[in-house]
Amino acid sequence: MALGPRLDIRQSQSLVMTPQLQQAIKLLTLSNLEIEAFVAGELEKNPLLEQAGGNDAPPAPDGIDRADDRPTLAAETGASDDLIAQGLGGADSPLDVDAGADIFIDDGPADRAAFDGPGGGGGMDALSGRYGEDAPDFDSFAAPDASLQEHLLDQARAALGAMDLIIAIQLIGQIDDAGYLEANLLATAHALGVPLHDVERVLGVIHGFDPTGVGARSLSECLALQAKEADRYDPCMARLLANLDLLAKGALPQLRRICGVDEEDMADMIAELRGYDPKPGLRFARTSAAPVTPDLFIRPTRDGWAIEINSATLPRILVNRSYYVELSMGRQDRTAKAWLADCLASANWLVKALDQRQKTIIKVASEILRQQEAFFRQGVAHLKPLTLRAVADAIGMHESTVSRVTSNKYLSCPRGLYELKYFFTSGVAASGGEGGAVSAEAVKSHIKALIAAEDPQAILSDDTLVDLLRAKGMDIARRTVAKYRESMGIGSSVQRRRQKALKGKAA
């Protein structure tokens, strides 16, 4: 075989992702709130796009009644892949969705009360002078709560001065969110060039600040500070706090010998400790759970179930064709005409992609509802095993499309708020060779219920849980029970026995 450069012609097939296909895939993955941010960016870039203002949106310039084009729940619609495969992305036919032609019952619970007042709408009622659902949230104007460091610094400025205040500021800056001091006192003294006893004295002052127990260097010291504040710090309590590891193990007889108390006094001391705060600084934590906005609503009706897209979080956009006609009639060069045509094609495609996204989400949610109807009616104990492939095969879509649709999407139903991914769980084989399967979430629900109802005098072991679950028709191994139990944060039978024994002593 000769070595040297040469030219060859080869024929091959490859999949090329067009910008429109990439955009459609991206829209499927985004949640409603992310869609709103994405559309806001498109409105800034494309002059032919405009946001519809509720039911007052102007009719389409081409005279077509869009009310007949609205999607229906029972309609068999294709996926985004089918739309792209048909070559409809560059078509010039508009698909401007009329904002007043929603198929959905409402935009959410807030919309059902939007027209209760005589004035209607969500703003201020012209007759009664009251605000509706869209009234300003005055709670949002409230000043944020002070952090733990700010709270401690205010007390330090009032109690200390000069060099002591500088030491206090240095120490307070090294207190974590739980209220514990992470600083080394000797290193702090060297860094500030002050004697160690001055640092210890200032720390003693900080120990008297609110909240009680702040600035402690260990759990024992934190609880000791609170015991001193409550005037319950005696030699017996000091010995108990010095042996918290034995208390955690439930070694009560050994603790009674160390502390020199009887069972009644030990129970009183344990009850006292349970009333203390092991992390006093967390009450000043500013972390708050971010609210989750549902993308879908499911609720029962007389005829079955109703599925609604949360239109309150979805922007409604239209293609301004009158503006396009006005621009195209002017004198333009070749570059301007190409740019205007590109804007029109992009606007048409975005409207179609958003409409197709809603249809795809409803189609996937409808199949999830059909497969998991027992869950919506009877609860998590009746959740069935479900895979993405099963839903994809049932609705005639690709598995990756279903995966994108269920990502970052939340569903609100009478049983609560759930991520769409929650309904896709692995299965546990049914006992007795019946050929059925039970969802892993349903098994966890049964394990949690059995442990919650167990007798404190007869704690259920993992082997006993296996027998009880098999009696319910769930063929599950002991190690699987232990894995599910640990994933729910439930301790072993030994740990639960100790905890309930301590609660019984404290009671």
N, C-alpha and C positions, 0 to 999 in steps of 0.2 A: 504494500500500500504506500503510495507516494505521499510524502509530506510536503505541504505547501498551501498557500492561500488559494481559495476558489469560491465561486458564487453558486449557491444552490437555491432552488425555489421549492418551498414546502407549503403544504396546505394544512391548516389546523383550525379547530374551533375553540372559541373562548367566550366567556360571558363578560360583557362590558356593562358596567353600571352607569347609566346616564345620570345626570344631575337630578332629573325628576324622580327617578327610582330611588336615589339616595335620600331625597327629601321625603318621599312617601314612607320609607323605612324609618326615618328619624321621627316622623310625626306619630307613627304607631307606638313608639317607645315612650314618648313624652306623656306626662300627666296633663290634666286640664290646666293647672296653674302654669306649667312649663309651656304649654301651647299658647297661653295668653302672652307670655313674655316673647315667644318666638314671633307671633303675629304682630306684636308691637314693633319689632324690628323690621318686619316686612312692610308695614305701613309707612315707616320712615323712608324706606328705599324705593318703594314703588308708588308713583303718583296716581296710578289708575286704581289702586285699592283704597277703599274707605270703609270705616266701621259703621255698621248699621246701628241706629239708635232706638232699639226696641221695636214696637209695632208701628212706629211712624216712619219706617223706611220707605223711600220713594219707590214707585213701581219701576220695573226694568224698562229701559228706553225702547227695547225691541218689541214691547207689547205682549210678550208671552206671559201667561198666568203661571207663576211659579208654584201656586198652591197644589197643582196636580202633580208636581215633580217631587214633592216631599217624600222622604223615606218612610216606610211603614214597617212595623215589627214583623209582620207575617211575610213580607216580601222577601223573595230569595235574591239576595244581592251577592255580587262577586267580591273577591278579595282585591286588595290593591295590586296583587300580581296579575290578576285578570285584566284590570283596567290598563295596566302598562302593556300587557301582551297584545291588547286590541289596538294599540297605537293611538289612544285617545288623549294622550298627554299634550300633544301640540294642536289639538283641534281648536277651532275658533268659536265653537258653539258655547254659549255661556251656560253656567250652572249657578246662577245667583240664587241663593236660598232665601226665600222670604222669611223675615224674622217673625212674622205673625202666623206662619204656617207650621209651627212646631207640632210634632207628633206626640210630644210628651205631655203628661198630665199637668205638670208644673215644673218649676225650676228648683224645687226643694220646699222644705217646711216653711221657710220664710215667705214664699210667694203665696201660700194659702191664706196668710193673714194680711197680705199687702193691700187688699181691697175691702177690708172690713169696715174702715171708716167711711163716713159720708163723702169725703173728698177723693177717695181712691188713691192709688199710687203709693209710693214709698216715702215721699217727702213730708213736709208739714201740712197738716190738714187745714185747709183754708177756713173751714167752718168752726172747728173745735180748737184750733191753735195747738194741736198736739202733734208730736213727731211720729212718723211711722217707722218701718223697719230700717230705712236708710238714714235715720237720724244720726248725727255725729256721736261717736262713742266718747263721752266725757271722761271715762276711766282711763282712756289712752293718754290724756293730758296730765295725769297725775305724775308727780315726781317719783323717780325710781327709789326703792328702798336702799338705805345705806348698807354698804358691804360690811363684813366683819372687821376688816382693817380700819375702815373709816369710823366705825362705832368705837373701836378700841382707842384710836388716836384722839377722838373727842374727849374720852375720859382721861387719857394721859395728859392732854394739854391742861385739863382742869385740876389734875392732882399733882403734876410734877413740873419742874422748871429747870432751866439751865442745862447742866450736863446730864442730869437724870432723864430729862425729856429726850435728849439725843440717844441715850442708851435704850429708852423705851421704844423710840421709833425704829431703831435697829432690830430690836427683838420682835416687835409687832410685825415688821415686814417679813419675818421668817416663821410666822404662824400660818399653818395650812387652813384649808376651808373647813376642816373638821374641828379646828380650835386647838390643835396640838403644836407645840414649839419644836421646830426641826433644827434649831441652831445649837451649836456647841458653845457653851458659856465661856470656856477658856479661850477659844478662838475669837469669840466676839470681844472679850476683854483685851486681847492682844491687838485686834484690828482697831479698836477705839483708843488704845493706850490708857486704859483705866484699870484699877485693881479688880480682881475677880469678885471680891465681896461686894463691890458696888453694883456689879451686874446682877449678882444673886439678890441683892436688896431690891433692885428695881423689878426683877422678875417676881419677887414676893408681892410688890404692889400690884403688878399686872394680874396676879392670881386673885386679887380682890375685885377685879373688874367684872362687869356684866358681859356675857353670861358666866355664871359660876362654873369653874372647871376649865376656863380658857387658859392657854399658856402652859398646860400640863405637858410633861415629857413622856408620859406613859398612861395606860388606862388606869392603873392603880392610883397614880397621883391625881388623875382627873376625878375619879370617884371619891378619893379622900378629900379633895377640896369641897366637893358637894356635901359629903358627910359632915365636914366641919361647919359648913354654912348652916346645915340643919341641926347642929349640936348633937350629932349621933356618932361622933368619932371618939370612941373609947378604945382601950387596949384590945378588946375582943374584935371590934370592927377593924382595927389596924392589922391584926393577924389574919383576918379573913381576906382583906384586900391584898395582903402580901402573898396569898396562896390562891389567887384566882384560877390558876391552872387546875387545881384540885376541884374547884367548884365547877369548872367546865366539864370535867370528867365525871361529875356526879359522885365523888368520893365523900359523901356526907359524914359517915362515921369517923373518918380520919380528920375531917375539918372540925368536928365537934371536940375531938381530943386536943387538937392544936389550939383552938379558941377557948377551950374550957367552959363550954356552955352545954345546955341540954337541948333536946329536940325543939322545944317550944321557942327558946331564944334563937336557935339557928334559923328557924322558919321566919321569925321576925326580922332577923338581919338580912336574909335573902329577899324578903318582901321589900325591905328598905332599899336594897341595891337595885331592885327592878324598877323602882320609881325614879332612879337617877338617869341622866342623859349621858351616854358614853361618847357622843359627838356633839358637844354644845354649840360648835360653830356653824353647824349645818342649818340652823334656823335663820341664818343671815344669807344663805346661798341664794344667788339670783337665778340659778338655773331653773327654767320652767319648761314643761313639755310643750313642744310646738304642736298646735292643733293640726289635725289631718283633715283635709277637705275631701269628701267622697267624690268620686268621678261618676258613680252610678247610684241610683236608688232602686230598691226592689221592695215592693209591698204587696200584700194580698188584696185581691178584689173579689167581687162576687163571681166573676168568670174565671178566676185563677190567680195569675200574678201579673203585675205591671212592672215593666222595666223602663226606667227613665235615665237619660243622660243628664247630668247636672249642668244645665245650660247656663246657670248663674255664673259659672267660672269659665265658660267658653266664649270667646269673642265671636261676634257675628260680622262677617265682612262681605262686601259686595264689590263688583267690578263696575266702576264708573264709566259706562260706555259713552255717555254723552260727552264726557270730557275727552275720551279717546277720539270721537268724531270731530270735535272741535280742534284738537291738535293735529289730526291727520289732514284736515282741510287747508291748513296753512302751508306756506312755502317751506319745504324742508329739503335738506340735502340727503344723500344716500345714508350717511352715518346716523342722522336723526331718525330717518324712517326705520332703520334696522333697530335702533334703540327702542323706539316706540312699539314696534312689533314684538320685540323681546319682552317688554314690560307687560303687554297684553297677554302673551302666551304664559308668562310667569304668574300673572294674576289669575287667569283661568285655571291653571293647573293647581294653584294653591287652594282655590275654592273647591275644586273637585276633590283634591286630596283630603281636605278637612271633612267634606261630606262623606267620602268613602271611609274615612277613619271612624266616624260615628257609626256607620252601618256595620263595620267590622267589629267594633267593640260590642254593639248590641247583639250581633250574631253569636259572638263567643260567650257573652254573658247569658244569653238565652240557653245555650247548650249546657253551660255550667249549672244553671238553674234546673234544667231538666234532669241532669245526672245527679244532682245533690238536692233534689226537692225534699227528701226526708230530713235533711239537716235544717232547711228553712222552716219546716213544719214542727219538728220534734226536738231539735237541738244537736249538739256536737256528738252525742253518743251514737247518732245515726249517720255520721259522716262516712262516706264510702271512699275506697281507694280510687284515685283518678290520676291519669297521666295526660300530658300534653298531646301525645299521639292519639289517645282515644278521642279527645275533643276535636283535634285536627281532622281525623278520619270521618267523624260524624258530620262536620260542616263543610268538608271538601276544601280545606286549606292546608298549607304547609305547616309543619310543626313549629318552625321558626317564627312564622307569623303569629301563631297563638302565643308563643313565648313573649314576643314583643308586645302584644296587646295586653297581656296580664302583668307586665312589668310596671311598677310604680303606679298602679291603679288600685283604688280602694272602693269597696262596695258597702253601702249602708242599707241595712235591713232591720226588721223588728228585733232581731237577736243581737244587733250591735254593728260595729264597724270592722270590716275584715278586708285584708289585702286579697286580691284575686288569686295570688299564688297560694294562699292558705288552703284553697279547696283542692289543691293537687298534692296528695299525700301517698306514701307507700302503704302497702297492705300487709295484714297479718292473716295467715291462713286460718280458716275456721276449723274447729275440732270436729271429730266424727267423720271426716272424709266427705263432708257435704259439698265441697268444691267452691264454697263461697270465700269471701275475704272481708276483713274488717279494717277500717282505716286506722293508721297509727295514732292519729289525734283522738279517735274514739277510744282506743285502748288506754291512752293517757288519761282521758276523762274518767274511765272506769277505775283506774288505779287511784286517782286522786279522790274519787268518791269513797272507795273502800277504806283508804287510810284515814279520811276525815271522819268516818263513822266507826273506827275501831275503838274497842274498849281499852282504857288506859291500863287495865289489869291484864289484858290479853293482846299485846301488840302483834300485828301481823308481820310475819317474816316474808321474805321474797318467795320462798317455796310455798307458803300458804297463799300468797297472792296469785301464784301460778295456778294453783288448784282452783281457787275461786274464779279466776278468769276462764279457765277451761270449762268450768261448770256453766259459764255464760256463753260458751261456744267460741272461745278464742284460744287457739293453739299457739302458745307463746312460751319461749324458753326463759329460764330464770335470769340469765345474763341480760336478756332484752328487757325484762321487768326492771332490773337494776339500772339499766341505761336510761329508760324512760323516767324512772323515779328521780334519778340524779339530774336529768335535764329540766325537771320541774322544780328543782331546788328542795326536794324532800329528802330528809336524812334516812339513814338505815334504821332497822328496827331497834338496834342498841341505842342509837342517838335519840330516837323518838321516845324510847322508854325513859332515858335519863331526863329529857326535857319535860315530859309529863310528870315524872316524879318530883322534879323541882317545882313545877307549877302547883302540884298538890301540896307540897310543903309550904309554899308561899301563901296558898289560899288558906 
